[in-house]
């Protein structure tokens, strides 16, 4: 029988298909072996402490048992753990850092400073700061200038200048004793240590930011080279503050940063603020808006900026009893974590365990001098106080 070309093509295609199917039927499908399941299991020494109190109890147990009972999570620092001068146990980093972070975030002053943490082995930092103390043409931003230039005219070059700001870490230390009775209650110990440590370190750092002389501690605002002191009004009376003082202090702010400013006051001056008013006809207008009221604010306000009571401010009648400050123009550095250790030996006969804390930090104002405005005769500053000469 003679086949047509189409029949031959169909038969050829079918034969090819059959051959492929026959090959597939003889081929055993190969499967790659499943990847082994990897589980990372931390040993007991890698687990975290639930709280600072739990770690304190473990440290106490170690000393009481003369080293026979030791939690694998305890990390030894120094040459030896039994001799106080040679070392102790490191407090868990997460707990230490949380304490210092709370110190800054929960403090009305420290939460507003410009804080940076150093890394590596550095003990300080030097960085260029723009020399921006004059707003006149050719001086802004350290010497950057722009010019109106005609078509085809030669452009004028400018070159900025910088100041160097240098900060070197200073050491703040503290010792805290815990009795055996306190150690028996983990929850109480944790809250007590946290609150006590945060408050004390916050106090010392905050006081240094305001009053520090730079000798072994940060350089404070009252010693700042760009501090502006506003002269009191003639005959205003000793230990008084009047509306004109507020106006003149406000006039010395840096306008572009007005939203950063806060007023820091010693609460001794609140009676002066409460009776302060502008005379308008037969009546008057309040200068100070106390907290609460229509705005339900936590702070009173002057010139619509918060008024914060601060125990580091001087008493009424002394320079520093009221301050207008931009705390973002204050730079702080630290080493990040707190070095801490503990020992039972110092107060063994008193049934007390001692905890040692070391925090390395430094701070100073960013600017070295006042700002001369583009127009006007009064210099400006981020730090302004009222003179103590009030007679």
C-alpha positions as CSV (number, residue, x, y, z in Angstrom):
1,X,0.0,0.0,0.0
2,X,1.4,3.3,-1.0
3,X,1.4,5.9,1.8
4,X,0.9,9.6,1.3
5,X,3.4,12.1,2.6
6,X,1.0,13.2,5.4
7,X,0.6,9.6,6.6
8,X,4.4,9.2,6.6
9,X,4.8,12.4,8.7
10,X,2.1,11.4,11.2
11,X,3.7,8.0,11.6
12,X,7.1,9.5,12.1
13,X,5.8,11.9,14.8
14,X,4.0,9.1,16.6
15,X,7.1,7.0,16.6
16,X,9.1,9.8,18.1
17,X,6.5,10.4,20.8
18,X,6.4,6.7,21.7
19,X,10.1,6.6,22.0
20,X,10.1,9.6,24.4
21,X,7.4,8.0,26.6
22,X,9.2,4.7,26.7
23,X,12.4,6.5,27.8
24,X,10.5,8.3,30.6
25,X,9.0,5.0,31.8
26,X,12.5,3.5,32.2
27,X,14.0,6.5,33.9
28,X,14.0,6.6,37.7
29,X,13.4,10.0,39.1
30,X,16.2,11.2,41.2
31,X,15.6,13.3,44.3
32,X,18.2,15.3,46.1
33,X,18.5,14.5,49.7
34,X,16.7,16.9,52.0
35,X,18.9,19.5,53.7
36,X,19.6,18.7,57.3
37,X,17.7,20.8,59.8
38,X,20.1,23.0,61.8
39,X,19.1,24.0,65.2
40,X,21.1,26.6,67.1
41,X,20.9,25.9,70.8
42,X,22.4,28.4,73.2
43,X,24.1,26.9,76.3
44,X,23.2,28.1,79.8
45,X,26.0,30.8,79.7
46,X,24.5,32.5,76.7
47,X,21.0,33.0,78.2
48,X,20.1,36.5,79.3
49,X,19.2,37.6,82.8
50,X,15.5,38.4,83.3
51,X,16.4,41.4,85.5
52,X,19.2,43.1,87.3
53,X,17.8,41.7,90.5
54,X,18.2,38.1,89.3
55,X,21.8,38.7,88.4
56,X,22.4,40.3,91.8
57,X,21.1,37.2,93.6
58,X,23.4,35.0,91.5
59,X,26.4,37.1,92.4
60,X,25.4,37.0,96.1
61,X,25.0,33.2,96.0
62,X,28.5,32.8,94.4
63,X,30.2,34.8,97.2
64,X,28.2,33.1,100.0
65,X,29.1,29.6,98.7
66,X,32.8,30.7,98.4
67,X,32.6,30.0,94.7
68,X,31.0,26.6,94.8
69,X,27.7,27.9,93.3
70,X,28.2,29.9,90.2
71,X,25.6,30.7,87.5
72,X,27.1,30.1,84.0
73,X,25.8,33.5,82.9
74,X,28.1,35.4,85.3
75,X,31.0,37.0,83.5
76,X,34.2,37.8,85.4
77,X,36.0,41.1,84.9
78,X,39.5,41.9,86.1
79,X,42.2,39.5,87.4
80,X,40.0,37.8,90.0
81,X,36.5,37.8,91.3
82,X,37.2,37.3,95.0
83,X,39.5,40.3,95.5
84,X,37.5,43.6,95.2
85,X,40.5,45.6,93.9
86,X,41.1,43.0,91.1
87,X,37.7,42.8,89.6
88,X,34.2,41.3,90.1
89,X,31.3,40.4,87.8
90,X,30.2,42.4,84.8
91,X,26.6,43.6,85.0
92,X,24.7,42.4,81.9
93,X,25.3,44.9,79.1
94,X,21.6,45.2,78.3
95,X,20.7,46.0,81.9
96,X,23.5,48.6,82.2
97,X,22.7,50.3,78.9
98,X,19.0,50.4,79.8
99,X,19.8,52.3,83.0
100,X,21.9,55.0,81.3
101,X,19.4,55.3,78.4
102,X,16.6,55.9,81.0
103,X,18.9,58.4,82.7
104,X,18.9,60.5,79.5
105,X,15.4,59.9,78.1
106,X,13.6,60.6,81.4
107,X,15.5,63.7,82.3
108,X,14.1,67.1,81.2
109,X,17.6,68.5,80.5
110,X,19.6,65.5,79.3
111,X,16.9,64.4,76.9
112,X,17.5,67.6,75.0
113,X,21.3,67.6,74.6
114,X,23.0,66.3,71.5
115,X,24.4,62.9,72.7
116,X,26.7,60.6,70.7
117,X,28.3,57.3,71.6
118,X,31.9,56.5,70.7
119,X,33.0,53.1,69.3
120,X,36.2,51.2,69.2
121,X,39.1,52.1,71.4
122,X,38.8,55.9,71.2
123,X,38.9,57.9,74.4
124,X,37.6,61.1,72.9
125,X,36.6,62.8,69.7
126,X,37.7,65.9,67.7
127,X,35.5,67.1,65.0
128,X,35.3,70.2,62.8
129,X,32.5,72.7,63.7
130,X,31.5,75.3,61.2
131,X,32.7,78.7,62.2
132,X,29.3,80.4,61.9
133,X,29.5,83.2,64.4
134,X,29.0,86.1,62.0
135,X,25.9,86.5,59.8
136,X,27.5,89.3,57.7
137,X,28.1,88.7,54.0
138,X,31.2,86.6,53.5
139,X,31.1,85.1,57.0
140,X,27.9,82.9,57.0
141,X,28.5,79.2,57.4
142,X,32.2,79.8,58.0
143,X,32.8,81.9,54.9
144,X,30.4,80.6,52.3
145,X,29.1,83.4,50.2
146,X,26.9,83.8,47.1
147,X,27.0,86.8,44.7
148,X,24.7,88.2,42.1
149,X,26.8,87.8,38.9
150,X,26.2,89.3,35.5
151,X,26.3,87.3,32.2
152,X,29.8,86.3,31.3
153,X,31.3,87.8,34.5
154,X,33.9,86.1,36.6
155,X,32.5,84.2,39.6
156,X,33.9,85.0,43.1
157,X,35.3,82.0,45.0
158,X,34.7,81.5,48.8
159,X,36.4,79.2,51.3
160,X,34.7,78.1,54.6
161,X,36.7,77.9,57.8
162,X,36.1,75.5,60.7
163,X,36.7,75.4,64.4
164,X,37.8,72.1,66.1
165,X,35.8,70.8,69.0
166,X,37.6,68.3,71.2
167,X,35.9,66.1,73.8
168,X,37.8,63.6,76.0
169,X,36.0,61.1,78.2
170,X,35.7,61.8,81.9
171,X,34.9,59.2,84.5
172,X,31.8,59.3,86.7
173,X,31.7,56.5,89.3
174,X,29.3,55.3,91.9
175,X,29.0,52.6,94.6
176,X,25.7,51.1,95.7
177,X,25.3,48.8,98.7
178,X,22.5,46.2,99.0
179,X,21.7,44.4,102.2
180,X,20.9,40.7,102.3
181,X,17.3,41.6,103.1
182,X,17.0,43.6,99.9
183,X,18.6,40.9,97.9
184,X,15.9,38.5,99.1
185,X,13.3,40.4,97.1
186,X,14.3,40.4,93.4
187,X,11.5,42.7,92.2
188,X,12.2,45.3,94.9
189,X,16.0,45.1,94.3
190,X,15.6,45.7,90.6
191,X,13.3,48.7,90.9
192,X,15.4,50.2,93.8
193,X,18.8,49.8,91.9
194,X,17.3,51.2,88.7
195,X,15.7,54.2,90.3
196,X,18.6,55.0,92.6
197,X,21.3,54.6,89.9
198,X,19.3,56.5,87.3
199,X,18.5,59.4,89.6
200,X,22.1,59.8,91.0
201,X,23.9,59.6,87.6
202,X,21.2,61.8,86.1
203,X,21.8,64.4,88.8
204,X,25.6,64.5,88.5
205,X,25.5,64.7,84.7
206,X,22.7,67.3,84.7
207,X,24.6,69.4,87.2
208,X,27.7,69.2,85.1
209,X,25.8,70.3,81.9
210,X,24.8,73.5,83.8
211,X,27.6,74.1,86.3
212,X,30.6,72.0,85.2
213,X,33.9,73.7,85.1
214,X,35.5,71.3,82.7
215,X,38.1,70.1,85.3
216,X,37.6,66.3,85.4
217,X,34.0,66.8,84.4
218,X,32.1,68.3,81.4
219,X,32.2,72.0,80.7
220,X,28.8,73.5,81.7
221,X,26.6,76.2,80.2
222,X,27.4,78.7,82.9
223,X,31.1,78.5,81.9
224,X,30.4,78.5,78.2
225,X,32.6,81.0,76.2
226,X,29.5,82.1,74.3
227,X,27.3,82.7,77.4
228,X,25.3,85.9,77.1
229,X,24.5,87.8,80.3
230,X,21.6,90.2,80.1
231,X,21.9,93.3,82.4
232,X,19.2,93.8,84.9
233,X,16.9,96.9,84.8
234,X,18.1,100.0,86.7
235,X,16.4,100.0,90.1
236,X,14.4,96.8,89.6
237,X,15.1,95.6,93.1
238,X,17.3,92.8,94.6
239,X,16.1,89.3,94.1
240,X,13.5,90.2,91.5
241,X,12.7,89.3,88.0
242,X,10.6,91.7,85.8
243,X,9.0,91.5,82.4
244,X,11.7,93.6,80.8
245,X,14.3,90.9,81.8
246,X,12.3,88.3,79.9
247,X,12.0,90.5,76.8
248,X,15.7,91.3,76.7
249,X,16.7,87.7,77.2
250,X,14.4,86.5,74.5
251,X,15.8,89.2,72.2
252,X,19.3,87.6,72.4
253,X,18.2,84.2,71.1
254,X,19.2,82.9,67.7
255,X,15.9,83.4,65.7
256,X,16.4,80.4,63.4
257,X,16.5,78.1,66.4
258,X,13.7,79.7,68.4
259,X,11.7,76.4,68.6
260,X,14.6,74.6,70.4
261,X,14.8,77.0,73.3
262,X,13.5,76.3,76.8
263,X,13.6,78.3,80.0
264,X,15.4,76.7,83.0
265,X,14.5,78.2,86.4
266,X,15.1,77.6,90.0
267,X,11.6,77.2,91.5
268,X,12.4,79.9,94.0
269,X,11.6,82.4,91.2
270,X,8.1,81.1,90.5
271,X,6.5,83.7,92.7
272,X,8.2,86.4,90.6
273,X,6.9,84.8,87.4
274,X,3.3,84.5,88.7
275,X,3.1,88.3,89.4
276,X,4.8,89.4,86.2
277,X,2.6,91.4,83.8
278,X,2.7,94.0,81.0
279,X,0.8,97.2,81.9
280,X,-2.0,97.8,79.4
281,X,-4.2,100.8,80.2
282,X,-5.9,100.3,83.5
283,X,-5.3,96.5,83.4
284,X,-2.5,94.3,82.2
285,X,-1.4,91.2,80.3
286,X,0.2,88.1,81.8
287,X,3.8,87.4,80.8
288,X,4.0,83.9,82.3
289,X,1.4,81.3,81.5
290,X,1.4,78.7,84.3
291,X,1.1,74.9,83.6
292,X,-2.4,73.5,83.2
293,X,-5.1,76.0,82.5
294,X,-6.5,76.2,78.9
295,X,-3.6,74.2,77.4
296,X,-3.3,71.5,80.1
297,X,0.4,71.6,79.6
298,X,2.9,70.0,81.9
299,X,5.0,73.1,81.7
300,X,4.4,76.8,82.2
301,X,5.5,79.0,79.3
302,X,7.3,82.2,78.6
303,X,7.2,83.5,75.0
304,X,5.4,80.3,74.2
305,X,8.5,78.2,75.2
306,X,8.5,75.7,78.1
307,X,9.5,76.7,81.6
308,X,11.3,73.8,83.4
309,X,12.1,73.9,87.1
310,X,15.7,72.8,87.5
311,X,17.5,72.2,90.8
312,X,20.8,73.0,89.1
313,X,19.8,76.6,88.5
314,X,21.0,79.2,91.1
315,X,18.7,80.6,93.7
316,X,16.7,83.8,93.1
317,X,18.9,86.9,92.6
318,X,22.0,85.0,91.4
319,X,23.1,84.7,87.8
320,X,21.7,81.4,86.5
321,X,18.4,81.6,88.5
322,X,16.7,81.9,85.1
323,X,18.2,80.7,81.8
324,X,17.1,80.7,78.2
325,X,18.9,77.8,76.5
326,X,19.0,75.7,73.3
327,X,20.3,72.4,74.7
328,X,20.7,71.0,71.2
329,X,23.8,73.2,71.0
330,X,25.4,71.2,73.9
331,X,27.3,68.2,72.8
332,X,27.8,65.0,74.9
333,X,29.7,61.9,74.2
334,X,30.0,58.6,76.0
335,X,31.5,55.2,75.6
336,X,28.1,53.6,75.3
337,X,28.1,51.0,77.9
338,X,28.6,51.2,81.7
339,X,31.5,49.3,83.3
340,X,30.1,47.7,86.5
341,X,31.2,45.1,88.9
342,X,30.3,43.7,92.4
343,X,31.9,42.4,95.5
344,X,30.7,40.9,98.8
345,X,34.0,41.5,100.7
346,X,33.9,45.2,101.4
347,X,30.9,45.0,103.7
348,X,30.9,41.2,104.4
349,X,30.5,41.8,108.2
350,X,27.5,44.0,107.5
351,X,25.7,41.5,105.3
352,X,25.9,43.9,102.3
353,X,27.0,43.4,98.7
354,X,28.5,46.4,96.9
355,X,27.9,47.3,93.2
356,X,30.4,49.5,91.4
357,X,29.4,51.6,88.4
358,X,31.7,53.5,86.0
359,X,30.3,55.7,83.2
360,X,32.7,57.6,80.9
361,X,31.4,60.7,79.2
362,X,32.2,64.3,78.4
363,X,30.3,67.4,77.2
364,X,30.7,71.0,76.2
365,X,28.9,73.7,74.2
366,X,29.3,73.4,70.5
367,X,30.0,77.1,69.8
368,X,33.1,79.0,70.9
369,X,31.7,82.5,70.7
370,X,28.6,84.6,70.2
371,X,26.8,85.1,66.9
372,X,26.9,88.6,65.4
373,X,23.6,89.2,63.5
374,X,23.3,90.3,59.9
375,X,21.5,93.5,61.0
376,X,21.2,94.7,64.6
377,X,23.6,95.5,67.4
378,X,22.9,92.7,69.9
379,X,25.0,89.5,69.8
380,X,23.0,86.2,70.0
381,X,23.6,82.9,71.7
382,X,22.1,79.6,72.5
383,X,22.8,80.2,76.2
384,X,21.4,83.4,77.9
385,X,21.3,84.3,81.6
386,X,20.2,87.3,83.7
387,X,22.8,89.2,85.5
388,X,23.1,88.9,89.3
389,X,23.5,92.7,89.7
390,X,19.9,93.7,90.7
391,X,19.7,96.6,93.1
